[in-house]
Amino acid sequence: MARRVSRKELKQDEFGEAVLGAGHWVERNWNDLLKWAAAVVVGVGLAVGWGVYAQHRRQAADKLLAAAVRSYERASAAGEAGHADLERAVADLEQVVRRGKGASAQLARLYRGSALFHLGRLEDAATELRSVLEREEAAATLKASAAAMLVRVELAAGREDEATALLAAAVERPNETLPADQALLALGRIRSAGGQPEEAREAWQRVVDEFPASAAAAEARRLLEPDPAAQSRRPGSLPASSSAATR
């Protein structure tokens, strides 16, 4: 009588057949399997290699950024004598913008815009600073610094309306670029210099009313105080210099 095959033995036979079948499949497709494995290895190698290269590139850009910032700071301290350092900083910062990504590139744009401003290249400076403001991923502190410098650039270029618009936008949308109290303070200064004393006082009064504990409020209170020199120049009186000349 034939021996009855147990379930355990049946499963062992099925497993053996499966292994044997897999072995036959590997023999038939060995070349294709090698090609697939090689492709995987190459892909992993490329990914690792690119990661190392990208990290090296970022480190090189960061070192160049640090050197360019040092050149900028030396130039700022040297005044007119630092022109060559400023030119060098502008060139180095352009390389950082090309090589770097993220915060490093945006910081390089900010410094480059400032350096271009000090070199008198106002249009190039404005372009660089606007690019920082247009980047959604740029940090708020970078945007605030870029906006403040751009106001200076626009005023230096004689574009008072553009500078005023930047400050007004900061007041309307606080915390996006410049703090609203600082924007109002600067707005008042521009209007005062432009022969609009009432509008200037209105801006400074808003600083005092809306931001009473801020440093800007302390400055606004000082600006709102009556000018003793203006008081002495009442109609019919002479300025101090004119009085001295007549003696």
Backbone as CSV, one residue per row, in Angstrom:
resi,resn,N_x,N_y,N_z,CA_x,CA_y,CA_z,C_x,C_y,C_z
1,MET,0.850,-1.199,0.000,0.000,0.000,0.000,0.883,1.244,0.000
2,ALA,0.513,2.166,-0.892,1.328,3.397,-1.023,1.226,4.237,0.227
3,ARG,2.419,4.849,0.603,2.444,5.681,1.801,1.742,7.004,1.534
4,ARG,0.956,7.440,2.485,0.223,8.695,2.339,1.172,9.881,2.573
5,VAL,1.151,10.830,1.659,2.042,12.016,1.761,1.423,13.006,2.725
6,SER,2.207,13.385,3.718,1.691,14.341,4.713,1.671,15.759,4.144
7,ARG,0.871,16.615,4.797,0.772,18.023,4.364,2.124,18.714,4.488
8,LYS,2.896,18.383,5.547,4.193,19.008,5.744,5.136,18.655,4.600
9,GLU,5.131,17.376,4.202,6.004,16.959,3.099,5.580,17.618,1.798
10,LEU,4.276,17.770,1.630,3.773,18.411,0.409,4.278,19.840,0.314
11,LYS,4.234,20.553,1.438,4.695,21.942,1.445,6.191,22.014,1.172
12,GLN,6.957,21.057,1.723,8.392,21.041,1.473,8.690,20.835,-0.005
13,ASP,7.913,19.934,-0.640,8.091,19.700,-2.075,7.765,20.951,-2.877
14,GLU,6.675,21.622,-2.487,6.290,22.848,-3.211,7.365,23.908,-3.077
15,PHE,7.951,24.024,-1.860,9.002,25.010,-1.631,10.238,24.694,-2.476
16,GLY,10.574,23.385,-2.506,11.731,22.969,-3.296,11.530,23.268,-4.766
17,GLU,10.310,22.992,-5.273,10.021,23.281,-6.679,10.108,24.774,-6.972
18,ALA,9.641,25.559,-6.012,9.683,27.014,-6.207,11.118,27.496,-6.269
19,VAL,11.957,26.981,-5.347,13.374,27.374,-5.353,14.037,26.943,-6.646
20,LEU,13.745,25.705,-7.045,14.324,25.189,-8.281,13.878,26.021,-9.472
21,GLY,12.596,26.412,-9.480,12.095,27.246,-10.578,12.768,28.604,-10.603
22,ALA,12.968,29.158,-9.413,13.644,30.450,-9.345,15.069,30.340,-9.844
23,GLY,15.717,29.219,-9.501,17.087,29.014,-9.973,17.136,28.942,-11.485
24,HIS,16.189,28.227,-12.111,16.131,28.145,-13.573,15.906,29.526,-14.181
25,TRP,15.023,30.334,-13.529,14.740,31.676,-14.059,15.987,32.547,-14.027
26,VAL,16.760,32.437,-12.925,17.995,33.221,-12.803,18.978,32.807,-13.885
27,GLU,19.083,31.462,-14.137,20.006,30.997,-15.173,19.611,31.549,-16.540
28,ARG,18.301,31.563,-16.825,17.845,32.036,-18.137,18.014,33.545,-18.287
29,ASN,17.879,34.286,-17.187,17.890,35.747,-17.257,19.106,36.362,-16.566
30,TRP,20.202,35.590,-16.493,21.366,36.051,-15.745,21.926,37.369,-16.282
31,ASN,22.029,37.469,-17.603,22.594,38.687,-18.187,21.724,39.909,-17.896
32,ASP,20.409,39.712,-18.031,19.498,40.827,-17.744,19.565,41.221,-16.271
33,LEU,19.709,40.213,-15.398,19.778,40.483,-13.970,21.033,41.284,-13.629
34,LEU,22.148,40.921,-14.279,23.394,41.655,-14.051,23.259,43.111,-14.506
35,LYS,22.626,43.287,-15.669,22.437,44.650,-16.172,21.575,45.470,-15.213
36,TRP,20.513,44.867,-14.704,19.623,45.568,-13.768,20.366,45.935,-12.491
37,ALA,21.150,44.974,-11.955,21.906,45.237,-10.730,22.931,46.336,-10.961
38,ALA,23.580,46.303,-12.105,24.573,47.335,-12.420,23.910,48.704,-12.501
39,ALA,22.712,48.759,-13.101,21.995,50.037,-13.211,21.639,50.587,-11.837
40,VAL,21.226,49.689,-10.938,20.902,50.126,-9.580,22.136,50.684,-8.889
41,VAL,23.247,49.975,-9.017,24.494,50.417,-8.379,24.923,51.764,-8.938
42,VAL,24.836,51.900,-10.267,25.212,53.173,-10.893,24.298,54.296,-10.410
43,GLY,22.991,54.007,-10.328,22.047,55.030,-9.873,22.331,55.481,-8.457
44,VAL,22.582,54.500,-7.574,22.912,54.846,-6.185,24.212,55.625,-6.131
45,GLY,25.188,55.206,-6.918,26.479,55.906,-6.942,26.338,57.331,-7.422
46,LEU,25.519,57.530,-8.459,25.302,58.884,-8.965,24.611,59.746,-7.924
47,ALA,23.616,59.182,-7.223,22.901,59.953,-6.202,23.840,60.363,-5.075
48,VAL,24.659,59.424,-4.621,25.604,59.744,-3.555,26.629,60.756,-4.044
49,GLY,27.128,60.546,-5.259,28.118,61.465,-5.817,27.566,62.865,-5.977
50,TRP,26.332,62.961,-6.445,25.718,64.283,-6.603,25.520,64.959,-5.254
51,GLY,25.141,64.182,-4.236,24.976,64.764,-2.905,26.287,65.328,-2.376
52,VAL,27.377,64.580,-2.569,28.697,65.052,-2.113,29.097,66.299,-2.889
53,TYR,28.868,66.269,-4.208,29.220,67.427,-5.043,28.413,68.657,-4.647
54,ALA,27.105,68.478,-4.413,26.246,69.603,-4.037,26.674,70.188,-2.693
55,GLN,27.032,69.301,-1.752,27.478,69.778,-0.445,28.779,70.564,-0.579
56,HIS,29.695,70.047,-1.402,30.965,70.752,-1.629,30.714,72.109,-2.276
57,ARG,29.778,72.145,-3.207,29.455,73.403,-3.890,28.877,74.415,-2.907
58,ARG,27.997,73.957,-2.009,27.415,74.856,-1.011,28.482,75.382,-0.061
59,GLN,29.390,74.498,0.355,30.455,74.924,1.261,31.358,75.950,0.598
60,ALA,31.669,75.732,-0.687,32.505,76.692,-1.417,31.800,78.037,-1.539
61,ALA,30.481,77.991,-1.801,29.715,79.238,-1.915,29.668,79.974,-0.580
62,ASP,29.534,79.225,0.521,29.499,79.850,1.848,30.834,80.513,2.181
63,LYS,31.938,79.857,1.817,33.256,80.459,2.064,33.428,81.728,1.233
64,LEU,32.997,81.674,-0.015,33.097,82.849,-0.879,32.221,83.973,-0.351
65,LEU,31.049,83.631,0.167,30.154,84.638,0.741,30.817,85.311,1.940
66,ALA,31.436,84.525,2.819,32.099,85.093,3.995,33.225,86.035,3.585
67,ALA,33.997,85.645,2.569,35.093,86.502,2.093,34.551,87.788,1.478
68,ALA,33.463,87.678,0.727,32.868,88.854,0.094,32.301,89.815,1.133
69,VAL,31.700,89.276,2.178,31.157,90.123,3.249,32.284,90.866,3.954
70,ARG,33.411,90.178,4.163,34.563,90.850,4.780,35.062,91.994,3.892
71,SER,35.101,91.764,2.564,35.503,92.829,1.641,34.531,94.000,1.718
72,TYR,33.259,93.694,1.793,32.238,94.742,1.889,32.410,95.557,3.169
73,GLU,32.655,94.873,4.290,32.807,95.569,5.565,34.057,96.443,5.586
74,ARG,35.159,95.944,4.988,36.363,96.769,4.899,36.096,98.014,4.067
75,ALA,35.391,97.826,2.962,35.091,98.950,2.083,34.197,99.965,2.772
76,SER,33.221,99.490,3.537,32.313,100.391,4.241,33.074,101.235,5.263
77,ALA,34.056,100.612,5.923,34.839,101.342,6.927,35.816,102.312,6.279
78,ALA,36.267,102.008,5.056,37.291,102.823,4.396,36.722,104.001,3.611
79,GLY,35.411,104.010,3.380,34.813,105.108,2.616,35.256,105.085,1.160
80,GLU,35.681,106.243,0.639,36.088,106.337,-0.758,37.280,105.439,-1.069
81,ALA,38.144,105.248,-0.073,39.329,104.423,-0.294,38.988,102.943,-0.474
82,GLY,37.769,102.571,-0.145,37.379,101.168,-0.240,36.712,100.794,-1.547
83,HIS,36.838,101.634,-2.566,36.168,101.385,-3.847,36.577,100.034,-4.442
84,ALA,37.888,99.732,-4.408,38.362,98.474,-4.993,37.786,97.272,-4.247
85,ASP,37.711,97.375,-2.920,37.121,96.286,-2.131,35.649,96.091,-2.479
86,LEU,34.946,97.196,-2.713,33.532,97.089,-3.091,33.374,96.387,-4.436
87,GLU,34.204,96.747,-5.385,34.152,96.108,-6.704,34.423,94.613,-6.586
88,ARG,35.400,94.264,-5.753,35.730,92.856,-5.546,34.567,92.132,-4.875
89,ALA,33.953,92.787,-3.916,32.811,92.171,-3.232,31.656,91.938,-4.189
90,VAL,31.390,92.899,-5.064,30.306,92.750,-6.040,30.539,91.536,-6.934
91,ALA,31.782,91.369,-7.418,32.101,90.230,-8.288,31.979,88.904,-7.528
92,ASP,32.499,88.862,-6.295,32.431,87.624,-5.509,30.992,87.270,-5.153
93,LEU,30.205,88.268,-4.817,28.812,88.021,-4.448,27.999,87.516,-5.637
94,GLU,28.352,87.965,-6.826,27.672,87.446,-8.019,27.948,85.959,-8.186
95,GLN,29.184,85.536,-7.884,29.519,84.116,-7.946,28.724,83.320,-6.921
96,VAL,28.537,83.893,-5.733,27.756,83.205,-4.693,26.317,83.026,-5.149
97,VAL,25.753,84.066,-5.767,24.370,83.984,-6.257,24.240,82.860,-7.282
98,ARG,25.248,82.706,-8.134,25.199,81.664,-9.170,25.382,80.266,-8.593
99,ARG,26.264,80.151,-7.607,26.581,78.828,-7.065,25.649,78.409,-5.932
100,GLY,25.280,79.370,-5.108,24.533,79.048,-3.903,23.047,78.877,-4.138
101,LYS,22.384,78.438,-3.103,20.932,78.277,-3.137,20.375,78.717,-1.794
102,GLY,19.089,78.988,-1.781,18.419,79.291,-0.528,18.916,80.550,0.141
103,ALA,19.119,80.459,1.450,19.448,81.634,2.251,20.768,82.259,1.843
104,SER,21.769,81.445,1.490,23.075,81.989,1.105,22.954,82.883,-0.126
105,ALA,22.213,82.430,-1.115,22.048,83.208,-2.343,21.290,84.503,-2.074
106,GLN,20.263,84.454,-1.236,19.485,85.657,-0.944,20.294,86.660,-0.133
107,LEU,21.093,86.153,0.805,21.955,87.048,1.588,22.995,87.698,0.684
108,ALA,23.516,86.934,-0.265,24.482,87.489,-1.219,23.835,88.579,-2.066
109,ARG,22.593,88.388,-2.466,21.888,89.411,-3.247,21.719,90.693,-2.426
110,LEU,21.396,90.529,-1.157,21.222,91.700,-0.293,22.522,92.495,-0.179
111,TYR,23.610,91.810,0.109,24.903,92.498,0.221,25.331,93.084,-1.124
112,ARG,25.055,92.363,-2.188,25.441,92.864,-3.510,24.662,94.130,-3.842
113,GLY,23.369,94.156,-3.527,22.570,95.351,-3.749,23.100,96.536,-2.959
114,SER,23.512,96.288,-1.717,24.063,97.360,-0.883,25.389,97.863,-1.442
115,ALA,26.242,96.926,-1.877,27.536,97.326,-2.447,27.343,98.133,-3.731
116,LEU,26.428,97.711,-4.572,26.143,98.440,-5.811,25.621,99.843,-5.507
117,PHE,24.819,99.956,-4.460,24.321,101.270,-4.042,25.481,102.192,-3.679
118,HIS,26.421,101.677,-2.897,27.559,102.490,-2.473,28.487,102.823,-3.645
119,LEU,28.456,102.011,-4.697,29.233,102.312,-5.899,28.504,103.280,-6.826
120,GLY,27.271,103.623,-6.490,26.501,104.541,-7.316,25.786,103.876,-8.469
121,ARG,25.772,102.555,-8.518,25.087,101.826,-9.593,23.655,101.539,-9.121
122,LEU,22.859,102.582,-9.157,21.549,102.536,-8.498,20.573,101.583,-9.174
123,GLU,20.554,101.550,-10.498,19.600,100.662,-11.186,19.918,99.196,-10.904
124,ASP,21.211,98.846,-10.952,21.606,97.461,-10.647,21.284,97.118,-9.199
125,ALA,21.508,98.079,-8.311,21.213,97.853,-6.893,19.723,97.596,-6.687
126,ALA,18.888,98.413,-7.332,17.439,98.247,-7.192,16.983,96.886,-7.708
127,THR,17.547,96.455,-8.834,17.183,95.145,-9.391,17.521,94.015,-8.427
128,GLU,18.703,94.071,-7.833,19.139,93.028,-6.910,18.264,93.000,-5.655
129,LEU,17.961,94.164,-5.124,17.168,94.236,-3.893,15.722,93.809,-4.133
130,ARG,15.177,94.182,-5.270,13.802,93.750,-5.583,13.723,92.236,-5.705
131,SER,14.786,91.616,-6.200,14.764,90.156,-6.361,14.658,89.468,-4.998
132,VAL,15.242,90.073,-3.964,15.108,89.511,-2.613,13.665,89.634,-2.140
133,LEU,13.067,90.793,-2.375,11.686,91.020,-1.937,10.694,90.108,-2.652
134,GLU,11.025,89.724,-3.877,10.105,88.898,-4.664,10.193,87.419,-4.317
135,ARG,11.210,87.008,-3.580,11.375,85.606,-3.215,10.493,85.260,-2.024
136,GLU,9.548,84.384,-2.233,8.647,84.001,-1.142,9.386,83.300,-0.015
137,GLU,10.446,82.561,-0.382,11.137,81.783,0.641,12.151,82.607,1.434
138,ALA,12.404,83.839,1.018,13.380,84.675,1.723,12.902,84.981,3.136
139,ALA,13.825,84.985,4.093,13.488,85.241,5.490,12.972,86.666,5.660
140,ALA,12.118,86.842,6.669,11.523,88.167,6.911,12.584,89.212,7.216
141,THR,13.633,88.816,7.949,14.689,89.777,8.278,15.428,90.226,7.027
142,LEU,15.648,89.309,6.093,16.304,89.675,4.839,15.422,90.632,4.039
143,LYS,14.132,90.341,3.997,13.223,91.213,3.249,13.163,92.607,3.865
144,ALA,13.171,92.669,5.188,13.134,93.976,5.853,14.380,94.780,5.519
145,SER,15.537,94.132,5.558,16.789,94.828,5.225,16.803,95.257,3.765
146,ALA,16.311,94.380,2.878,16.267,94.721,1.456,15.327,95.889,1.195
147,ALA,14.175,95.904,1.876,13.212,96.993,1.696,13.793,98.321,2.180
148,ALA,14.475,98.295,3.335,15.075,99.517,3.869,16.142,100.052,2.921
149,MET,16.981,99.165,2.389,18.017,99.601,1.461,17.408,100.087,0.147
150,LEU,16.334,99.430,-0.293,15.690,99.840,-1.543,15.080,101.234,-1.420
151,VAL,14.555,101.563,-0.240,14.049,102.923,-0.022,15.179,103.937,-0.223
152,ARG,16.358,103.626,0.330,17.508,104.517,0.160,17.899,104.640,-1.305
153,VAL,17.867,103.519,-2.019,18.230,103.526,-3.440,17.260,104.400,-4.236
154,GLU,15.959,104.218,-3.988,14.955,104.983,-4.726,15.089,106.482,-4.446
155,LEU,15.353,106.830,-3.194,15.528,108.245,-2.867,16.779,108.810,-3.540
156,ALA,17.867,108.033,-3.535,19.098,108.486,-4.173,18.917,108.659,-5.674
157,ALA,18.043,107.844,-6.263,17.777,107.929,-7.699,16.754,109.009,-8.034
158,GLY,16.251,109.702,-7.017,15.269,110.754,-7.246,13.861,110.237,-7.446
159,ARG,13.642,108.980,-7.072,12.306,108.396,-7.241,11.580,108.393,-5.892
160,GLU,11.198,109.577,-5.459,10.555,109.721,-4.158,9.228,108.985,-4.098
161,ASP,8.481,108.995,-5.210,7.186,108.315,-5.227,7.341,106.819,-4.973
162,GLU,8.382,106.211,-5.587,8.601,104.773,-5.390,8.989,104.477,-3.938
163,ALA,9.833,105.333,-3.368,10.223,105.145,-1.966,9.013,105.260,-1.050
164,THR,8.174,106.265,-1.321,6.971,106.461,-0.513,6.025,105.275,-0.651
165,ALA,5.916,104.742,-1.851,5.034,103.596,-2.083,5.517,102.364,-1.308
166,LEU,6.830,102.162,-1.265,7.384,101.042,-0.501,7.041,101.167,0.979
167,LEU,7.192,102.377,1.515,6.902,102.597,2.934,5.408,102.471,3.217
168,ALA,4.588,103.002,2.319,3.139,102.906,2.506,2.689,101.445,2.476
169,ALA,3.296,100.649,1.594,2.955,99.228,1.519,3.333,98.512,2.813
170,ALA,4.462,98.907,3.399,4.875,98.296,4.666,3.905,98.640,5.787
171,VAL,3.347,99.844,5.741,2.361,100.239,6.762,1.072,99.450,6.573
172,GLU,0.673,99.267,5.312,-0.573,98.540,5.017,-0.453,97.058,5.333
173,ARG,0.741,96.493,5.097,0.943,95.055,5.316,2.082,94.857,6.317
174,PRO,1.820,95.099,7.588,2.879,94.983,8.595,3.434,93.567,8.676
175,ASN,4.716,93.507,9.032,5.446,92.258,9.242,5.844,91.560,7.951
176,GLU,5.465,92.111,6.782,5.889,91.487,5.535,7.291,91.953,5.148
177,THR,7.580,93.220,5.350,8.925,93.725,5.073,9.380,94.579,6.254
178,LEU,9.234,95.907,6.115,9.631,96.805,7.192,8.589,96.809,8.304
179,PRO,9.022,96.963,9.561,8.044,97.164,10.638,7.258,98.446,10.389
180,ALA,5.990,98.436,10.702,5.122,99.573,10.388,5.568,100.853,11.084
181,ASP,6.062,100.747,12.338,6.467,101.965,13.049,7.674,102.619,12.384
182,GLN,8.635,101.792,11.944,9.803,102.331,11.253,9.416,102.917,9.897
183,ALA,8.470,102.259,9.217,8.019,102.767,7.920,7.340,104.131,8.067
184,LEU,6.493,104.257,9.095,5.825,105.545,9.335,6.824,106.638,9.692
185,LEU,7.828,106.295,10.483,8.853,107.263,10.865,9.588,107.768,9.623
186,ALA,9.994,106.835,8.763,10.698,107.221,7.538,9.788,107.992,6.588
187,LEU,8.526,107.580,6.529,7.561,108.269,5.672,7.411,109.726,6.100
188,GLY,7.364,109.953,7.406,7.286,111.314,7.908,8.503,112.137,7.530
189,ARG,9.683,111.539,7.587,10.912,112.253,7.221,10.890,112.672,5.754
190,ILE,10.435,111.744,4.900,10.378,112.060,3.467,9.410,113.203,3.215
191,ARG,8.254,113.152,3.847,7.257,114.211,3.641,7.722,115.542,4.215
192,SER,8.449,115.478,5.328,8.987,116.712,5.904,10.015,117.335,4.958
193,ALA,10.909,116.487,4.416,11.918,116.984,3.485,11.291,117.480,2.189
194,GLY,10.131,116.941,1.844,9.449,117.350,0.612,8.528,118.546,0.791
195,GLY,8.616,119.212,1.931,7.799,120.407,2.155,6.360,120.107,2.506
196,GLN,6.123,118.971,3.162,4.775,118.601,3.592,4.769,118.402,5.114
197,PRO,4.912,119.478,5.878,5.038,119.342,7.340,3.818,118.729,8.009
198,GLU,2.621,119.060,7.539,1.414,118.510,8.174,1.316,117.009,7.961
199,GLU,1.626,116.565,6.740,1.599,115.128,6.456,2.685,114.392,7.252
200,ALA,3.826,115.062,7.431,4.904,114.468,8.222,4.471,114.290,9.675
201,ARG,3.877,115.315,10.240,3.430,115.246,11.629,2.331,114.191,11.805
202,GLU,1.509,114.041,10.797,0.454,113.023,10.864,1.064,111.619,10.943
203,ALA,2.110,111.375,10.143,2.774,110.066,10.166,3.447,109.826,11.511
204,TRP,4.128,110.843,12.038,4.822,110.684,13.327,3.831,110.518,14.476
205,GLN,2.682,111.193,14.376,1.682,111.057,15.423,1.119,109.635,15.447
206,ARG,0.993,109.026,14.285,0.527,107.646,14.222,1.504,106.713,14.929
207,VAL,2.800,107.006,14.780,3.800,106.183,15.471,3.592,106.274,16.978
208,VAL,3.399,107.482,17.478,3.210,107.697,18.918,1.932,107.029,19.399
209,ASP,0.854,107.144,18.613,-0.436,106.608,19.035,-0.502,105.086,18.935
210,GLU,0.053,104.532,17.859,-0.104,103.107,17.592,1.029,102.252,18.154
211,PHE,2.192,102.861,18.363,3.345,102.104,18.867,4.017,102.888,19.994
212,PRO,3.297,103.187,21.050,3.803,104.114,22.074,5.055,103.637,22.810
213,ALA,5.263,102.333,22.896,6.405,101.815,23.657,7.633,101.556,22.793
214,SER,7.570,101.847,21.503,8.675,101.518,20.604,9.743,102.606,20.602
215,ALA,10.931,102.223,20.115,12.005,103.211,19.962,11.622,104.249,18.910
216,ALA,10.868,103.821,17.898,10.421,104.756,16.872,9.513,105.823,17.471
217,ALA,8.709,105.444,18.464,7.814,106.421,19.104,8.609,107.497,19.824
218,ALA,9.718,107.102,20.478,10.562,108.088,21.156,11.130,109.093,20.157
219,GLU,11.560,108.592,19.013,12.081,109.485,17.974,10.975,110.360,17.390
220,ALA,9.790,109.773,17.218,8.667,110.545,16.683,8.277,111.674,17.630
221,ARG,8.299,111.414,18.932,7.980,112.470,19.901,8.985,113.618,19.796
222,ARG,10.243,113.264,19.599,11.264,114.304,19.453,11.002,115.140,18.207
223,LEU,10.634,114.463,17.121,10.376,115.175,15.869,9.111,116.035,15.946
224,LEU,8.179,115.633,16.801,6.932,116.391,16.950,7.088,117.616,17.847
225,GLU,8.183,117.676,18.585,8.391,118.840,19.448,8.581,120.092,18.605
226,PRO,8.084,121.237,19.091,8.286,122.488,18.357,9.775,122.782,18.197
227,ASP,10.147,123.274,17.037,11.530,123.596,16.731,11.858,124.970,17.300
228,PRO,12.766,125.067,18.296,13.085,126.380,18.876,13.611,127.350,17.833
229,ALA,14.379,126.823,16.874,14.905,127.710,15.829,13.777,128.266,14.987
230,ALA,12.766,127.419,14.711,11.630,127.888,13.916,10.837,128.921,14.698
231,GLN,10.739,128.721,16.045,10.014,129.672,16.877,10.695,131.038,16.852
232,SER,12.046,131.039,16.820,12.773,132.302,16.813,12.695,133.014,15.478
233,ARG,12.284,132.266,14.436,12.173,132.890,13.121,10.722,133.247,12.809
234,ARG,10.074,133.898,13.759,8.703,134.351,13.538,8.716,135.479,12.507
235,PRO,7.604,135.716,11.837,7.562,136.818,10.873,8.043,138.107,11.517
236,GLY,8.963,138.787,10.838,9.493,140.039,11.357,10.796,139.877,12.091
237,SER,11.220,138.608,12.389,12.490,138.381,13.064,13.500,137.821,12.084
238,LEU,14.755,137.947,12.365,15.822,137.484,11.496,16.426,136.207,12.050
239,PRO,16.891,135.320,11.203,17.626,134.164,11.666,18.885,134.603,12.404
240,ALA,19.384,133.744,13.257,20.545,134.085,14.081,21.743,134.481,13.229
241,SER,21.972,133.796,12.112,23.111,134.091,11.269,22.997,135.473,10.661
242,SER,21.777,135.852,10.240,21.586,137.154,9.638,21.801,138.253,10.672
243,SER,21.340,138.010,11.914,21.517,139.011,12.971,22.987,139.227,13.224
244,ALA,23.746,138.129,13.237,25.175,138.249,13.494,25.865,139.030,12.389
245,ALA,25.412,138.872,11.152,26.042,139.548,10.024,25.793,141.051,10.067
246,THR,24.719,141.471,10.717,24.417,142.897,10.734,25.131,143.614,11.841
247,ARG,25.727,142.856,12.790,26.371,143.512,13.896,27.764,143.979,13.530
